[in-house]
Amino acid sequence: MTPKKTRRIRVSLELKLADDVLKLEAPVTDAKTTAVELIPAFQAFTNQVVAHSIKLTERQGKTISCKAGCGACCKQPVPVTLIEVEHLNRVVKKMPDREQQRIRAIFAHHLEVVEEAGLIDQLRDIATLESTEKRALAAKYFKLGLECPFLENQSCGIYPDRPLECREFLVTSDPRYCAELDAEGIEHIDQQMHMAAALRKLSADSHNAAGRGWVLMIFALDLAKTGRLRFKKKPSKEWVKGFLQYATDKSIP
């Protein structure tokens, strides 16, 4: 019997953002699947929203400081959803053996450093902390000077697959404020929608075990290796609908 071909459909939604109408579009499969398989769609939606936010920022006469060759923010602890954990694990598995070994070694080294610093348990449970506690812990992590394992020559080595949190982290301030983690000096662009936060909520819905839906990226490969990640399946359109509802805080037909 010939296997049934999976049909591709295009989902789209028009949103009123500021004085503009933004059309979000992405192709998805017309089948039951896990939210992990829809990461490209979630990335596409996020790119479209971020591009609109950049346009609004430039209308105000401001310039985005972030560019290739500036890795000033890449020592911060990055939250990634469980969906992204699995996606990043697949990205690493597709790398040539030598590069894969190098990346895995960096992740392992970073875990050793945070354990020696006495921070590993707190960092594992960072999602349960209050905002002020999270910021204080993030500052302690930052002082360890651990650059993102995917950073290459101060640029992202997995740029097309970078987490949504990284896509939304854009500033108009001097990069030195990011490099010093000077919260008062950092000027973030105004994001009309927070797609990374929406994906965190969706990720909590997508996993077969109860949980918060996200961890810090430093734990990503270690968590994927445990084999504990088991994701629910449902029609693609339902995952997309849920994601956009979380992002817009509105009911999506």
Secondary structure as a PSIPRED ss2 file (coil, helix, strand):
# PSIPRED VFORMAT (PSIPRED V4.0)

   1 M C   1.000  0.000  0.000
   2 T C   1.000  0.000  0.000
   3 P C   1.000  0.000  0.000
   4 K C   1.000  0.000  0.000
   5 K C   1.000  0.000  0.000
   6 T C   1.000  0.000  0.000
   7 R C   1.000  0.000  0.000
   8 R E   0.000  0.000  1.000
   9 I E   0.000  0.000  1.000
  10 R E   0.000  0.000  1.000
  11 V E   0.000  0.000  1.000
  12 S E   0.000  0.000  1.000
  13 L E   0.000  0.000  1.000
  14 E E   0.000  0.000  1.000
  15 L E   0.000  0.000  1.000
  16 K E   0.000  0.000  1.000
  17 L E   0.000  0.000  1.000
  18 A C   1.000  0.000  0.000
  19 D C   1.000  0.000  0.000
  20 D E   0.000  0.000  1.000
  21 V E   0.000  0.000  1.000
  22 L E   0.000  0.000  1.000
  23 K E   0.000  0.000  1.000
  24 L E   0.000  0.000  1.000
  25 E E   0.000  0.000  1.000
  26 A E   0.000  0.000  1.000
  27 P E   0.000  0.000  1.000
  28 V E   0.000  0.000  1.000
  29 T E   0.000  0.000  1.000
  30 D C   1.000  0.000  0.000
  31 A C   1.000  0.000  0.000
  32 K E   0.000  0.000  1.000
  33 T E   0.000  0.000  1.000
  34 T C   1.000  0.000  0.000
  35 A H   0.000  1.000  0.000
  36 V H   0.000  1.000  0.000
  37 E H   0.000  1.000  0.000
  38 L H   0.000  1.000  0.000
  39 I H   0.000  1.000  0.000
  40 P H   0.000  1.000  0.000
  41 A H   0.000  1.000  0.000
  42 F H   0.000  1.000  0.000
  43 Q H   0.000  1.000  0.000
  44 A H   0.000  1.000  0.000
  45 F H   0.000  1.000  0.000
  46 T H   0.000  1.000  0.000
  47 N H   0.000  1.000  0.000
  48 Q H   0.000  1.000  0.000
  49 V H   0.000  1.000  0.000
  50 V H   0.000  1.000  0.000
  51 A H   0.000  1.000  0.000
  52 H H   0.000  1.000  0.000
  53 S H   0.000  1.000  0.000
  54 I H   0.000  1.000  0.000
  55 K H   0.000  1.000  0.000
  56 L H   0.000  1.000  0.000
  57 T H   0.000  1.000  0.000
  58 E H   0.000  1.000  0.000
  59 R H   0.000  1.000  0.000
  60 Q C   1.000  0.000  0.000
  61 G C   1.000  0.000  0.000
  62 K C   1.000  0.000  0.000
  63 T C   1.000  0.000  0.000
  64 I C   1.000  0.000  0.000
  65 S C   1.000  0.000  0.000
  66 C C   1.000  0.000  0.000
  67 K C   1.000  0.000  0.000
  68 A C   1.000  0.000  0.000
  69 G C   1.000  0.000  0.000
  70 C C   1.000  0.000  0.000
  71 G C   1.000  0.000  0.000
  72 A C   1.000  0.000  0.000
  73 C C   1.000  0.000  0.000
  74 C C   1.000  0.000  0.000
  75 K C   1.000  0.000  0.000
  76 Q C   1.000  0.000  0.000
  77 P C   1.000  0.000  0.000
  78 V C   1.000  0.000  0.000
  79 P E   0.000  0.000  1.000
  80 V E   0.000  0.000  1.000
  81 T E   0.000  0.000  1.000
  82 L H   0.000  1.000  0.000
  83 I H   0.000  1.000  0.000
  84 E H   0.000  1.000  0.000
  85 V H   0.000  1.000  0.000
  86 E H   0.000  1.000  0.000
  87 H H   0.000  1.000  0.000
  88 L H   0.000  1.000  0.000
  89 N H   0.000  1.000  0.000
  90 R H   0.000  1.000  0.000
  91 V H   0.000  1.000  0.000
  92 V H   0.000  1.000  0.000
  93 K H   0.000  1.000  0.000
  94 K C   1.000  0.000  0.000
  95 M C   1.000  0.000  0.000
  96 P C   1.000  0.000  0.000
  97 D H   0.000  1.000  0.000
  98 R H   0.000  1.000  0.000
  99 E H   0.000  1.000  0.000
 100 Q H   0.000  1.000  0.000
 101 Q H   0.000  1.000  0.000
 102 R H   0.000  1.000  0.000
 103 I H   0.000  1.000  0.000
 104 R H   0.000  1.000  0.000
 105 A H   0.000  1.000  0.000
 106 I H   0.000  1.000  0.000
 107 F H   0.000  1.000  0.000
 108 A H   0.000  1.000  0.000
 109 H H   0.000  1.000  0.000
 110 H H   0.000  1.000  0.000
 111 L H   0.000  1.000  0.000
 112 E H   0.000  1.000  0.000
 113 V H   0.000  1.000  0.000
 114 V H   0.000  1.000  0.000
 115 E H   0.000  1.000  0.000
 116 E H   0.000  1.000  0.000
 117 A C   1.000  0.000  0.000
 118 G C   1.000  0.000  0.000
 119 L C   1.000  0.000  0.000
 120 I H   0.000  1.000  0.000
 121 D H   0.000  1.000  0.000
 122 Q H   0.000  1.000  0.000
 123 L H   0.000  1.000  0.000
 124 R H   0.000  1.000  0.000
 125 D C   1.000  0.000  0.000
 126 I H   0.000  1.000  0.000
 127 A H   0.000  1.000  0.000
 128 T H   0.000  1.000  0.000
 129 L C   1.000  0.000  0.000
 130 E C   1.000  0.000  0.000
 131 S H   0.000  1.000  0.000
 132 T H   0.000  1.000  0.000
 133 E H   0.000  1.000  0.000
 134 K H   0.000  1.000  0.000
 135 R H   0.000  1.000  0.000
 136 A H   0.000  1.000  0.000
 137 L H   0.000  1.000  0.000
 138 A H   0.000  1.000  0.000
 139 A H   0.000  1.000  0.000
 140 K H   0.000  1.000  0.000
 141 Y H   0.000  1.000  0.000
 142 F H   0.000  1.000  0.000
 143 K H   0.000  1.000  0.000
 144 L C   1.000  0.000  0.000
 145 G C   1.000  0.000  0.000
 146 L C   1.000  0.000  0.000
 147 E C   1.000  0.000  0.000
 148 C C   1.000  0.000  0.000
 149 P C   1.000  0.000  0.000
 150 F C   1.000  0.000  0.000
 151 L E   0.000  0.000  1.000
 152 E E   0.000  0.000  1.000
 153 N C   1.000  0.000  0.000
 154 Q C   1.000  0.000  0.000
 155 S E   0.000  0.000  1.000
 156 C E   0.000  0.000  1.000
 157 G C   1.000  0.000  0.000
 158 I C   1.000  0.000  0.000
 159 Y H   0.000  1.000  0.000
 160 P H   0.000  1.000  0.000
 161 D H   0.000  1.000  0.000
 162 R C   1.000  0.000  0.000
 163 P C   1.000  0.000  0.000
 164 L H   0.000  1.000  0.000
 165 E H   0.000  1.000  0.000
 166 C H   0.000  1.000  0.000
 167 R H   0.000  1.000  0.000
 168 E H   0.000  1.000  0.000
 169 F C   1.000  0.000  0.000
 170 L C   1.000  0.000  0.000
 171 V E   0.000  0.000  1.000
 172 T C   1.000  0.000  0.000
 173 S C   1.000  0.000  0.000
 174 D C   1.000  0.000  0.000
 175 P H   0.000  1.000  0.000
 176 R H   0.000  1.000  0.000
 177 Y H   0.000  1.000  0.000
 178 C H   0.000  1.000  0.000
 179 A H   0.000  1.000  0.000
 180 E C   1.000  0.000  0.000
 181 L C   1.000  0.000  0.000
 182 D C   1.000  0.000  0.000
 183 A C   1.000  0.000  0.000
 184 E C   1.000  0.000  0.000
 185 G C   1.000  0.000  0.000
 186 I C   1.000  0.000  0.000
 187 E C   1.000  0.000  0.000
 188 H E   0.000  0.000  1.000
 189 I C   1.000  0.000  0.000
 190 D C   1.000  0.000  0.000
 191 Q C   1.000  0.000  0.000
 192 Q C   1.000  0.000  0.000
 193 M C   1.000  0.000  0.000
 194 H C   1.000  0.000  0.000
 195 M H   0.000  1.000  0.000
 196 A H   0.000  1.000  0.000
 197 A H   0.000  1.000  0.000
 198 A H   0.000  1.000  0.000
 199 L H   0.000  1.000  0.000
 200 R H   0.000  1.000  0.000
 201 K H   0.000  1.000  0.000
 202 L H   0.000  1.000  0.000
 203 S H   0.000  1.000  0.000
 204 A H   0.000  1.000  0.000
 205 D H   0.000  1.000  0.000
 206 S H   0.000  1.000  0.000
 207 H E   0.000  0.000  1.000
 208 N C   1.000  0.000  0.000
 209 A C   1.000  0.000  0.000
 210 A C   1.000  0.000  0.000
 211 G C   1.000  0.000  0.000
 212 R C   1.000  0.000  0.000
 213 G C   1.000  0.000  0.000
 214 W E   0.000  0.000  1.000
 215 V E   0.000  0.000  1.000
 216 L E   0.000  0.000  1.000
 217 M H   0.000  1.000  0.000
 218 I H   0.000  1.000  0.000
 219 F H   0.000  1.000  0.000
 220 A H   0.000  1.000  0.000
 221 L H   0.000  1.000  0.000
 222 D H   0.000  1.000  0.000
 223 L H   0.000  1.000  0.000
 224 A H   0.000  1.000  0.000
 225 K H   0.000  1.000  0.000
 226 T H   0.000  1.000  0.000
 227 G C   1.000  0.000  0.000
 228 R C   1.000  0.000  0.000
 229 L C   1.000  0.000  0.000
 230 R C   1.000  0.000  0.000
 231 F E   0.000  0.000  1.000
 232 K C   1.000  0.000  0.000
 233 K C   1.000  0.000  0.000
 234 K E   0.000  0.000  1.000
 235 P E   0.000  0.000  1.000
 236 S H   0.000  1.000  0.000
 237 K H   0.000  1.000  0.000
 238 E H   0.000  1.000  0.000
 239 W H   0.000  1.000  0.000
 240 V H   0.000  1.000  0.000
 241 K H   0.000  1.000  0.000
 242 G H   0.000  1.000  0.000
 243 F H   0.000  1.000  0.000
 244 L H   0.000  1.000  0.000
 245 Q H   0.000  1.000  0.000
 246 Y H   0.000  1.000  0.000
 247 A H   0.000  1.000  0.000
 248 T H   0.000  1.000  0.000
 249 D C   1.000  0.000  0.000
 250 K C   1.000  0.000  0.000
 251 S C   1.000  0.000  0.000
 252 I C   1.000  0.000  0.000
 253 P C   1.000  0.000  0.000
